[in-house]
């Protein structure tokens, strides 16, 4: 007891010492006077940047110091002085927030700024700015012309710049509106304590309907920009998910070796980043198909059919990789390795479900019929992957309603492997299936009903497709993908393929697949009646 009292006394003295030290720091370093000094410095930098911006091309010669100090001063005011001193008490606080928002929105893509580091800092500052309600409202208060210009820069093709940060910004504008996308933390991480609750990614969803409207108007009016933007998103999704699958294969192989192996923490971090990027890109696609469904479903637009086919192919590949029983994804998730905490079924399957619901349930009848037809005609389509979303294991031993040939693509053969029968593996029958019904706090009853409607619709369409599909001879199949019938003929060389293959090829190359002649036109082709 005496030793315990001594320990208690030492602890009390240490606590008292730290309390006095913290009080001294708050009174001297984080005092109201110091806060006003930092705020004055922020205002000076903002006025200097605004004045330099008015000089036109000479702005390129203004020191980057002012932009860096402005961003650091705002970060200090937001993160270090609260809650003892609140930014809201500062004079002209909202006006200053709006001025800084104007600078970030205008200069994150300013061609006059050439330094890579400062451009990245501006992008990161804007990404953080839209995560907090007060600063997001400041972005919404800037002049409409500048808001529209900012959204146009965000929608520029991703290949022209570092795209990951741009994608995070678009996702944060959507978060809170998507299917099952109202969470602050993922369901399987609720029992763990976050390292820092003030991180931008852990803030409550605060979507911007105003900026979403600007995005919808831009994509609807500018068809070329819409096609370029979505093609870049689909390309990056294909890359990110392919990289993720390749990395978890390496992790699984290392885990199965008999000798003791340690997976490089850097590799785990990159793997988790690729997964998070895949989820965020899917959310951007969900936002796009919700706000401007005609981009995919109105086939009078030049690239709509191609975009819908590419979207269906990627969605099927993701579903098959994630939902197949005893698959690679399941095994790596169950390892629960440090660094892969964010990798789980819920975020990626719910994002895919949100896209499918929009194109198969929410749209007009003609659009949903087109979407179902394209989805079912994809050789990777498996109905049991959709049934998996509601916890129904399905019957994977039964062939799909459409062709079950493996797809030829950058992700390889993504069709789900056959599910072992209960007799062959009794453990499989006891496996706990993923089900949207289990997430009552995250998914509303209305959303679950939409998924049930979607499943019933696809089941019926699948039966009709199976009954009406006539066998196709190999001679009539596209010689590029072997998935669709020949439907296009090239001019002047008269070689043939399906429309999807040639349209995608012509985006980057004008030479014929076969003879390398320059293609001057593509016409519809139908096989002459015998």
Secondary structure, 3 states (H helix, E strand, C coil): CHHHHHHHHHHHHHHHHHHHHHHHHHHHCCCHHHHHHHHHHHHHHHHHHHHHHCCHHHHHHCCCHHHHHHHHHHHHHHHCCCCCCCHHHCCCHHHHHHHHHHHHHHHCCCCCCCCHHHHHHHHHHHHHHCCCHHHHHHHHHCCHHHHHHHHHHHCCCHHHCCCHHHHHHHHHHHCCCCCCCCCCCCHHHCCCCCCCCCCHHHCCCCCCHHHHHHHHHHHHHCHHHHHHHHHHHHHHHHHHHHHHHHHHHHHHHHHHCCCCCCCCHHHHHHHHHHHHHHHHHHHHHHHHHHHCCHHHHCCCCCCHHHHHHHHHHHHHHHHHHHHCCCCHHHHHHHHCCCCCCCCCHHHHHHHHHHHHHHHHHHCCHHHHHHHHHHHHHCCCCCHHHHHHHHCCCCCCCCCCCCCCCCCCCCCCCCCCCCCCCCCCCHHHHHCCCCCHHHCCCCCCHHHHHHHHHHHHHHHHHHHHHHHHCCCCCHHHECCCCCCCECCEEEECCCCEECHHHHHHHHCCCCECCCCCCECCEEEECCCCCC
